[in-house]
Amino acid sequence: MSRPVRLALHFALACIAAGTLALSAVPALSAPEGRIHELAQQEKAPLLDTLRDLVNIESGSKDTEGLARLATLIGERLTRLGGKVEIVEPTDIYRMEDTPPKPGAMVHAEFKGTGAKKIMLIAHMDTVYLRGMLKDQPFRIDGERAYGLGIGDDKQGVALILHTVAMLQTLQFRDYGTLTVLINGDEEISSPGSRSTITRMAGEQDAVFSYEGGGEDGRLRLATSGIGAAYLTVDGKASHAGAAPDKGVNALLELSHQVLQLSDLSRRDQGLSLNWTVAQAGTNRNVIPAQATAQADARALKVSDFSGLEATLQQRIKTLIGVTTTVTVGLPDSIERTLVGKARRVVDKRP
């Protein structure tokens, strides 16, 4: 479903963003604040045009062609704004089970100022949507909301960065050492190709502002969840489903059991979630499946919560005789461990 963006809210965010940058260098902003608000209102129509242009290029995390087109468009816009722009292809790739052969590139722009502070603005251009969905959910405006695939996560962020930079230029505000913009194309799949670049560049800054949507309430967020993943693999034994089903060990049935008994590990009040999202099993309708796999999306506010989740998964995995169940946990700090549950029970004695 297309996510709406409340227009008035995000223009206010543009004001806040420009004001925050200025605040880092001057003691008071009582005079310029009105001018900033006025400029934000003037940017309303251009920002909507930018949102439309961004949404009209499909850019799923594994859509190499779409991401390249969008990177070119964003790079051209930043160049016109006076930035020194480069398209950065990922080289240091942290590979997870669902990492594509070639993650999306990054758009890196740098603006030189006359001050001392180093500031970076980040957002991402990839979405969770598959190519072809745009024709059924095109960009549209309905009252005070704009709708479009990926508009709230995070094409509004890209648009806000572009127009915030434009506002700063109109204000002739250059009281910073460098203003860096970094837009990555693989955030929705845990940033496997950009995480090292983001970490390195962010460590060189005095302040980093993320333009990821802050939710419908519009509050400023000082932290967000880390993203991990769990991969569940069940190895059973194949046999003919019609002639000798009892001679096989059905990996699909065991996977189903494991997913069900591992489906209550979320603790949303603590910022921890685990949701099984992808599953595959079998090769033919008439063959007992010898292998089945599943993937889960994991989120946590603290790395220690991932460690606790990992320990719980290890404790819960108890498999059938004749079956090997493996859980691989990919953590946001690049720690990866493999947990193997040994065969401990028989088919008719599930706990």
Phi, psi and chi 1 to 4 in degrees:
 res  aa     phi    psi   chi1   chi2   chi3   chi4
   1 MET       -  141.2  173.9  179.1  -72.1      -
   2 SER   -65.4  139.0  -57.3      -      -      -
   3 ARG   -97.7  132.9  -69.1 -178.1   60.4 -173.8
   4 PRO   -80.8  153.3   31.1  -35.2      -      -
   5 VAL  -119.1  124.2  170.5      -      -      -
   6 ARG   -76.8  116.4 -167.9 -178.0  -64.6  -85.3
   7 LEU   -62.2  -49.5  -56.0 -178.2      -      -
   8 ALA   -59.2  -39.9      -      -      -      -
   9 LEU   -60.2  -46.5  166.6   65.0      -      -
  10 HIS   -76.2  -24.9  -75.5   79.2      -      -
  11 PHE   -69.2  -35.8  -60.8  132.5      -      -
  12 ALA   -62.8  -39.6      -      -      -      -
  13 LEU   -62.3  -36.0  -75.4  177.3      -      -
  14 ALA   -62.2  -40.7      -      -      -      -
  15 CYS   -61.0  -46.1  -67.3      -      -      -
  16 ILE   -61.0  -42.8  -67.3  170.4      -      -
  17 ALA   -61.7  -48.3      -      -      -      -
  18 ALA   -65.1  -40.4      -      -      -      -
  19 GLY   -65.3  -37.8      -      -      -      -
  20 THR   -64.6  -41.4  -58.1      -      -      -
  21 LEU   -61.9  -43.3  -69.3  175.1      -      -
  22 ALA   -66.1  -38.4      -      -      -      -
  23 LEU   -60.7  -26.6 -173.8   60.8      -      -
  24 SER   -69.7  -12.8   67.8      -      -      -
  25 ALA  -124.1  -19.9      -      -      -      -
  26 VAL  -124.5  150.2  -64.5      -      -      -
  27 PRO   -73.6  -29.9   24.1  -33.4      -      -
  28 ALA  -141.3  147.5      -      -      -      -
  29 LEU  -127.6   20.7  -89.0  178.6      -      -
  30 SER   -59.2  -38.1   56.9      -      -      -
  31 ALA   -75.3  -49.3      -      -      -      -
  32 PRO   -70.4  -18.1  -19.8   32.9      -      -
  33 GLU   -56.3  -43.8  -78.5  178.8   -8.0      -
  34 GLY   -62.3  -40.1      -      -      -      -
  35 ARG   -64.5  -39.3  176.5   58.9  172.9  151.6
  36 ILE   -62.8  -45.3  -68.2  172.5      -      -
  37 HIS   -62.7  -41.2 -176.3  -90.2      -      -
  38 GLU   -61.9  -43.8  179.0 -175.2  -15.1      -
  39 LEU   -63.6  -39.4  -80.6  176.2      -      -
  40 ALA   -60.6  -40.2      -      -      -      -
  41 GLN   -65.9  -37.4  -64.5  -55.2  -49.6      -
  42 GLN   -67.3  -26.9  -66.6  174.4    9.4      -
  43 GLU   -82.8   -4.0  -72.0  -68.6  -42.0      -
  44 LYS   -57.3  -54.5 -179.8  174.5 -179.1  177.0
  45 ALA   -65.3  -45.7      -      -      -      -
  46 PRO   -59.8  -37.5  -25.1   34.9      -      -
  47 LEU   -65.1  -38.9 -173.0  142.1      -      -
  48 LEU   -63.7  -38.5  -72.2  173.6      -      -
  49 ASP   -63.1  -40.7  -70.2  -20.5      -      -
  50 THR   -63.9  -44.5  -62.2      -      -      -
  51 LEU   -57.0  -44.5  -81.5  175.6      -      -
  52 ARG   -60.5  -44.6 -179.8 -159.2   60.4 -136.3
  53 ASP   -63.8  -40.4  -65.8  -18.9      -      -
  54 LEU   -68.4  -44.3  -63.6  175.9      -      -
  55 VAL   -66.4  -32.4  169.5      -      -      -
  56 ASN   -74.2   -3.3  -77.4  -18.9      -      -
  57 ILE  -108.4  110.4  -62.9  177.6      -      -
  58 GLU   -68.2  133.2  -66.2 -176.9  -73.0      -
  59 SER  -145.3   55.8   56.0      -      -      -
  60 GLY   -59.6  156.2      -      -      -      -
  61 SER   -58.7  -23.8  -59.5      -      -      -
  62 LYS  -111.1   11.6  -61.6 -178.1 -179.2 -179.4
  63 ASP   -91.8   85.8 -174.5  -15.9      -      -
  64 THR   -58.1  -44.4  -55.3      -      -      -
  65 GLU   -65.1  -46.8  179.5 -175.9  -11.0      -
  66 GLY   -63.6  -42.2      -      -      -      -
  67 LEU   -63.4  -38.4  -73.5  169.4      -      -
  68 ALA   -65.1  -41.4      -      -      -      -
  69 ARG   -62.8  -43.4  -73.0 -178.9   56.6 -154.7
  70 LEU   -69.2  -38.4 -167.1   52.7      -      -
  71 ALA   -60.8  -40.3      -      -      -      -
  72 THR   -62.2  -45.7  -61.8      -      -      -
  73 LEU   -61.3  -47.0  172.9   64.2      -      -
  74 ILE   -64.9  -41.1  -64.3  169.4      -      -
  75 GLY   -61.1  -40.7      -      -      -      -
  76 GLU   -64.7  -40.4  -70.4  173.2  -10.9      -
  77 ARG   -64.9  -42.2  -70.1  -72.9  -61.1  -89.1
  78 LEU   -68.9  -33.2  -71.3  166.9      -      -
  79 THR   -65.2  -42.9  -61.5      -      -      -
  80 ARG   -64.1  -27.4  -70.5 -155.8  -61.7  -91.1
  81 LEU   -80.4   -3.3  -71.8  169.9      -      -
  82 GLY   101.0    9.5      -      -      -      -
  83 GLY   -84.3  154.5      -      -      -      -
  84 LYS   -87.6  111.3 -180.0 -178.1  178.4 -178.5
  85 VAL  -114.0  141.2  178.1      -      -      -
  86 GLU  -143.4  146.4   60.4  176.2  -21.8      -
  87 ILE   -94.1  118.7  -55.6  -61.9      -      -
  88 VAL  -104.1  114.5 -179.1      -      -      -
  89 GLU   -81.7  135.7  -63.4  -68.7  -17.8      -
  90 PRO   -68.7  137.6   24.5  -32.8      -      -
  91 THR  -121.4  -39.1   54.1      -      -      -
  92 ASP   -91.4   88.2 -177.6   11.1      -      -
  93 ILE  -102.0  125.3  -58.7  174.3      -      -
  94 TYR   -91.0  106.3  173.0   67.4      -      -
  95 ARG   -88.5  126.3  -66.6 -149.8  169.2  -88.4
  96 MET  -111.8  178.9  -57.5  172.4   70.1      -
  97 GLU   -60.0  -33.1  -66.8  -70.8  -25.5      -
  98 ASP  -106.2   16.4   57.5   -8.7      -      -
  99 THR   -74.1  125.9  -58.2      -      -      -
 100 PRO   -69.9  161.2   26.0  -33.4      -      -
 101 PRO   -54.9  -36.4  -25.1   34.7      -      -
 102 LYS  -133.4   96.8 -177.4 -178.3  179.0 -177.6
 103 PRO   -63.1  158.9  -20.6   32.6      -      -
 104 GLY   -61.8  151.7      -      -      -      -
 105 ALA   -76.4  171.6      -      -      -      -
 106 MET  -112.4  146.9  -66.6  158.8  -85.8      -
 107 VAL  -103.4  119.4 -177.3      -      -      -
 108 HIS  -117.9  125.4  172.0 -129.9      -      -
 109 ALA  -131.6  147.0      -      -      -      -
 110 GLU  -134.6  133.7 -169.2  171.2  -75.8      -
 111 PHE  -118.1  128.9  -60.3   81.8      -      -
 112 LYS   -89.9  134.9  -67.4  -69.0 -173.6  179.9
 113 GLY  -115.6 -166.6      -      -      -      -
 114 THR  -110.5    1.3   57.3      -      -      -
 115 GLY  -100.7 -150.9      -      -      -      -
 116 ALA  -122.4  -29.5      -      -      -      -
 117 LYS   -73.6  145.8  -61.7  -62.7 -175.3 -179.0
 118 LYS  -106.1  124.3  -64.3 -179.0  178.2 -179.0
 119 ILE  -126.9  138.0  -59.3  167.6      -      -
 120 MET  -126.9  137.8 -174.0  161.0   79.2      -
 121 LEU  -113.6  127.3  -46.3  179.6      -      -
 122 ILE  -125.4  149.7   61.9  174.1      -      -
 123 ALA  -160.2  176.0      -      -      -      -
 124 HIS  -131.9  150.1   67.5   90.0      -      -
 125 MET  -106.0   -7.7   57.7 -175.3  160.6      -
 126 ASP   -85.4  157.4   61.7  -45.2      -      -
 127 THR  -129.7  174.2   74.7      -      -      -
 128 VAL   -89.8   -2.3  -59.3      -      -      -
 129 TYR   -87.9  150.4  -58.6  102.3      -      -
 130 LEU   -88.7  151.5  -59.7  177.7      -      -
 131 ARG   -58.7  136.5  178.4 -176.4  -78.4  -93.0
 132 GLY   104.8  -14.1      -      -      -      -
 133 MET   -76.2  -20.0  -65.0  178.8   66.5      -
 134 LEU   -61.4  -35.6  178.1   64.6      -      -
 135 LYS   -64.2  -26.6   61.0  179.5  175.7   52.9
 136 ASP   -93.3  -17.2  -63.2  -40.6      -      -
 137 GLN  -136.0   68.5  -60.5 -174.3   63.8      -
 138 PRO   -73.3  165.9   29.0  -36.0      -      -
 139 PHE   -62.6  136.9  176.5   81.7      -      -
 140 ARG  -155.6  158.3   64.1 -175.2  175.8   88.3
 141 ILE  -118.9  130.2  -61.7  173.5      -      -
 142 ASP  -131.9  102.0 -174.8   -0.3      -      -
 143 GLY    66.1 -122.1      -      -      -      -
 144 GLU   -97.6   16.0  -67.7 -172.1   -9.7      -
 145 ARG  -123.6  142.2  -69.8  176.9  179.0  -92.3
 146 ALA  -110.8  137.7      -      -      -      -
 147 TYR  -120.0  146.4  -66.7   80.1      -      -
 148 GLY   172.6  156.0      -      -      -      -
 149 LEU   -64.2  121.6  -63.5  178.8      -      -
 150 GLY    77.5    8.9      -      -      -      -
 151 ILE   -67.3  -36.6 -165.4  170.8      -      -
 152 GLY   -87.6  -16.3      -      -      -      -
 153 ASP  -148.3   80.6 -174.2   13.0      -      -
 154 ASP  -144.4   37.0 -176.3   31.2      -      -
 155 LYS   -70.2  -24.9  -67.1 -174.1  176.5 -177.7
 156 GLN   -63.1  -34.7   58.5   81.3   26.3      -
 157 GLY   -66.0  -41.9      -      -      -      -
 158 VAL   -62.6  -45.2  176.6      -      -      -
 159 ALA   -62.6  -42.1      -      -      -      -
 160 LEU   -63.0  -39.4  -80.2  174.9      -      -
 161 ILE   -62.2  -47.5  -72.8  176.7      -      -
 162 LEU   -58.3  -43.3  -67.1  173.8      -      -
 163 HIS   -83.2  -24.8  -71.2  -89.4      -      -
 164 THR   -66.4  -43.6  -64.1      -      -      -
 165 VAL   -61.4  -41.3  172.8      -      -      -
 166 ALA   -61.9  -40.2      -      -      -      -
 167 MET   -64.8  -42.3  -71.8  169.3   59.2      -
 168 LEU   -61.1  -37.4  -69.6  174.4      -      -
 169 GLN   -69.3  -39.9  -69.5 -171.4  -20.1      -
 170 THR   -62.4  -38.2  -59.1      -      -      -
 171 LEU   -74.0   -7.8  -69.8  166.7      -      -
 172 GLN    56.0   38.8  -62.6 -176.4  -18.3      -
 173 PHE   -93.4  117.2  178.0   82.0      -      -
 174 ARG  -135.8   24.4  -59.2 -178.5   64.5 -116.0
 175 ASP   -83.5   58.0 -165.6    9.6      -      -
 176 TYR  -143.4  158.7   50.2   79.3      -      -
 177 GLY   -75.3  -57.6      -      -      -      -
 178 THR  -138.0  143.4   56.2      -      -      -
 179 LEU  -115.9  111.3  176.7   61.8      -      -
 180 THR  -105.4  136.4  -61.2      -      -      -
 181 VAL  -116.9  130.9  174.3      -      -      -
 182 LEU  -134.7  117.4 -173.5   65.1      -      -
 183 ILE  -115.7  118.0  -47.3  -67.2      -      -
 184 ASN  -102.7  164.5   66.9  -51.0      -      -
 185 GLY  -119.1   22.6      -      -      -      -
 186 ASP  -144.3   23.6   58.3   -8.5      -      -
 187 GLU   -64.2  -37.9 -170.9  -89.7   -9.4      -
 188 GLU   -69.2  -12.3  -64.2  -69.4   -1.3      -
 189 ILE  -117.2   33.8   52.4  173.6      -      -
 190 SER    75.6   20.5  -57.6      -      -      -
 191 SER    51.6   50.7  -57.0      -      -      -
 192 PRO   -65.3  -29.9   26.5  -35.3      -      -
 193 GLY   -97.2  -13.5      -      -      -      -
 194 SER  -115.9  -11.2   60.7      -      -      -
 195 ARG   -59.4  -40.0   61.6  172.5   63.3 -169.4
 196 SER   -69.2  -37.4   60.6      -      -      -
 197 THR   -67.7  -44.6  -60.0      -      -      -
 198 ILE   -60.8  -46.1  -66.7  172.9      -      -
 199 THR   -61.5  -44.6  -58.5      -      -      -
 200 ARG   -64.9  -49.4  174.3  178.1   56.9   79.3
 201 MET   -66.5  -40.6  -72.7 -170.7  176.3      -
 202 ALA   -62.7  -35.3      -      -      -      -
 203 GLY   -66.3  -15.8      -      -      -      -
 204 GLU   -92.8   -2.9  -60.6  168.5   -8.0      -
 205 GLN   -98.8  160.3  -49.9  -61.9  -43.5      -
 206 ASP   -86.1  -27.7  -66.8  -65.4      -      -
 207 ALA  -154.2  141.0      -      -      -      -
 208 VAL  -126.4  127.2  177.7      -      -      -
 209 PHE  -113.7  122.0  -63.1   94.3      -      -
 210 SER   -93.3  132.2  170.8      -      -      -
 211 TYR   -99.5   22.8  -79.3   67.0      -      -
 212 GLU   -64.1  143.3 -176.6   87.3   12.5      -
 213 GLY   -57.5  139.7      -      -      -      -
 214 GLY   -97.3   13.9      -      -      -      -
 215 GLY    96.4  168.8      -      -      -      -
 216 GLU   -70.1  -20.0  -68.9 -169.1    0.6      -
 217 ASP   -80.2  -13.2   58.4   11.2      -      -
 218 GLY    73.6   13.8      -      -      -      -
 219 ARG   -74.3  152.2  -69.0 -174.1  -60.7  170.9
 220 LEU   -70.2  130.8  177.4   66.7      -      -
 221 ARG  -104.6  131.1  -49.6  -70.9 -179.0  177.1
 222 LEU   -96.4  -11.6  -61.5 -179.6      -      -
 223 ALA  -155.5  160.5      -      -      -      -
 224 THR  -143.7  169.1 -171.8      -      -      -
 225 SER   -69.2  146.6  -62.2      -      -      -
 226 GLY   -83.8  152.5      -      -      -      -
 227 ILE  -112.1  128.6  -56.6  174.8      -      -
 228 GLY  -128.7 -171.1      -      -      -      -
 229 ALA  -152.9  151.7      -      -      -      -
 230 ALA  -123.9  135.5      -      -      -      -
 231 TYR  -121.6  121.7  -57.3   96.0      -      -
 232 LEU  -110.6  124.4  179.6   62.1      -      -
 233 THR  -124.4  127.9  -59.5      -      -      -
 234 VAL  -116.0  123.6  177.3      -      -      -
 235 ASP  -109.0  116.4  -70.0  -52.4      -      -
 236 GLY  -113.6 -133.1      -      -      -      -
 237 LYS  -146.5  129.6 -178.9 -179.7  179.3 -178.0
 238 ALA   -80.4  149.7      -      -      -      -
 239 SER  -161.2  168.4   65.1      -      -      -
 240 HIS   -71.3  126.1 -164.2  -70.7      -      -
 241 ALA   -68.4  -25.1      -      -      -      -
 242 GLY   -94.3  -45.4      -      -      -      -
 243 ALA   -85.9  -35.9      -      -      -      -
 244 ALA  -148.0   56.7      -      -      -      -
 245 PRO   -63.0  -30.8   23.8  -34.6      -      -
 246 ASP   -71.0  -16.9  -65.4  -21.9      -      -
 247 LYS   -82.7   -7.3  -67.1 -176.0  178.7  180.0
 248 GLY  -101.2  170.8      -      -      -      -
 249 VAL  -124.2  113.6  178.7      -      -      -
 250 ASN   -77.4  104.9 -163.8  -44.7      -      -
 251 ALA   -66.8  -30.5      -      -      -      -
 252 LEU   -66.0  -42.7  174.8   55.9      -      -
 253 LEU   -62.8  -42.5  -72.5  178.8      -      -
 254 GLU   -67.2  -39.9  178.2   63.3   12.6      -
 255 LEU   -59.7  -44.3  178.8   76.3      -      -
 256 SER   -59.0  -44.2  -59.0      -      -      -
 257 HIS   -61.2  -45.7  167.2   72.3      -      -
 258 GLN   -63.2  -43.5  -63.7  -68.3   -1.7      -
 259 VAL   -62.5  -42.1  168.3      -      -      -
 260 LEU   -63.9  -42.1  -74.6  172.7      -      -
 261 GLN   -83.5   -2.9   65.3  101.7   12.9      -
 262 LEU  -113.7   20.4  -64.5  172.7      -      -
 263 SER   -98.3    4.5   62.6      -      -      -
 264 ASP  -118.4   29.6   62.2  -14.1      -      -
 265 LEU   -94.2   -5.4  -58.0 -178.0      -      -
 266 SER   -70.7  143.3  -64.3      -      -      -
 267 ARG  -133.0   77.5  -58.8  -70.1 -178.4  -93.3
 268 ARG   -61.1  -31.8  -60.6  -54.9  -64.9  -89.1
 269 ASP   -66.9  -18.5   59.0  -30.8      -      -
 270 GLN  -104.6    2.8  -58.4  173.4   18.6      -
 271 GLY    80.7   15.0      -      -      -      -
 272 LEU  -107.4  131.5  175.0   66.6      -      -
 273 SER  -144.2  146.1   67.8      -      -      -
 274 LEU  -138.4  116.6  180.0   77.0      -      -
 275 ASN  -129.4  121.1  -66.1  -69.2      -      -
 276 TRP   -75.6  126.4  -63.5   98.0      -      -
 277 THR  -125.5  -24.2   52.6      -      -      -
 278 VAL  -136.0  137.3  178.2      -      -      -
 279 ALA  -144.6  146.8      -      -      -      -
 280 GLN  -144.5  145.0  -64.9  176.4  -33.8      -
 281 ALA  -161.9  151.3      -      -      -      -
 282 GLY    77.0  161.3      -      -      -      -
 283 THR  -124.6  -34.3   56.2      -      -      -
 284 ASN  -138.4  151.3  -58.4   77.6      -      -
 285 ARG   -63.8  -29.9 -179.2  177.9   54.9   81.8
 286 ASN  -100.5   21.3   59.3   -9.4      -      -
 287 VAL  -127.0  128.9  175.4      -      -      -
 288 ILE   -62.2  124.0  -62.6  -64.1      -      -
 289 PRO   -67.7  131.5   22.9  -32.3      -      -
 290 ALA   -88.0  -18.1      -      -      -      -
 291 GLN  -144.9  145.2 -173.0  178.2   80.0      -
 292 ALA  -143.2  144.5      -      -      -      -
 293 THR  -134.0  155.2   61.7      -      -      -
 294 ALA  -146.9  153.1      -      -      -      -
 295 GLN  -124.8  145.5  -59.8  176.4   27.1      -
 296 ALA  -128.6  144.1      -      -      -      -
 297 ASP   -91.8  127.9  178.2   87.5      -      -
 298 ALA  -119.9  137.4      -      -      -      -
 299 ARG  -133.4  142.7  -50.0  -78.7  173.1  121.0
 300 ALA  -156.4  152.4      -      -      -      -
 301 LEU   -85.0  -23.9  -68.3  175.0      -      -
 302 LYS  -129.6  143.6  -61.7 -178.2  -65.0 -176.4
 303 VAL   -60.5  -33.8  172.9      -      -      -
 304 SER   -62.1  -29.1   60.0      -      -      -
 305 ASP   -68.3  -33.9  -71.1  -22.9      -      -
 306 PHE   -64.7  -39.2  -80.0  107.0      -      -
 307 SER   -63.8  -40.5  -61.2      -      -      -
 308 GLY   -65.6  -39.0      -      -      -      -
 309 LEU   -63.6  -42.2  176.7   63.2      -      -
 310 GLU   -60.4  -43.8 -177.7 -179.0   22.4      -
 311 ALA   -64.5  -38.3      -      -      -      -
 312 THR   -66.7  -41.5  -58.5      -      -      -
 313 LEU   -59.4  -44.0  -73.4  169.2      -      -
 314 GLN   -61.7  -40.4 -176.0  179.1   26.1      -
 315 GLN   -69.2  -37.6 -178.4 -178.6   17.9      -
 316 ARG   -75.1  -29.4  -70.3  -83.3 -169.6   95.6
 317 ILE   -71.1  106.8  -67.3  -64.8      -      -
 318 LYS  -134.0  120.2  -63.8  178.6  179.9  178.5
 319 THR  -112.7  168.2   59.6      -      -      -
 320 LEU   -67.2  154.0  -59.3  169.4      -      -
 321 ILE   -62.9  131.2  -70.6  178.0      -      -
 322 GLY    90.7    0.5      -      -      -      -
 323 VAL  -123.4  140.4  175.9      -      -      -
 324 THR  -113.9  125.6  -61.8      -      -      -
 325 THR  -114.8  125.7  -57.5      -      -      -
 326 THR  -119.6  131.8  -56.1      -      -      -
 327 VAL  -116.0  120.4  177.5      -      -      -
 328 THR  -108.0  125.0  -57.6      -      -      -
 329 VAL  -109.2  119.6 -179.7      -      -      -
 330 GLY   -99.8  118.3      -      -      -      -
 331 LEU  -101.4  156.3  -59.2 -177.5      -      -
 332 PRO   -67.1  -18.9   24.1  -34.1      -      -
 333 ASP   -92.7   19.0   59.3  -12.6      -      -
 334 SER    70.7   12.5  -59.8      -      -      -
 335 ILE   -83.2  130.4  -62.6  173.0      -      -
 336 GLU  -130.7  128.6 -172.6  173.0  -82.4      -
 337 ARG  -129.3  154.2  -58.7  179.1  178.7   91.7
 338 THR  -115.7  130.4  -60.5      -      -      -
 339 LEU  -115.8  126.9  -46.1  172.1      -      -
 340 VAL  -118.2  120.9  179.6      -      -      -
 341 GLY   -89.2  128.3      -      -      -      -
 342 LYS   -80.4  156.4  -57.5  -61.7 -176.7 -179.8
 343 ALA   -65.9  121.2      -      -      -      -
 344 ARG  -128.0  -11.1  -68.1  -70.2 -173.1 -120.9
 345 ARG  -145.1  167.3   58.4 -170.8  173.0   80.0
 346 VAL  -103.6  168.8  -64.7      -      -      -
 347 VAL   -58.7  -42.4  176.5      -      -      -
 348 ASP   -91.6   15.3   59.9  -11.8      -      -
 349 LYS  -132.9   50.1  -68.3 -175.4  178.6  179.8
 350 ARG   -69.9  137.9  -66.7 -175.9 -175.4  -82.4
 351 PRO   -69.9      -   24.0  -32.0      -      -
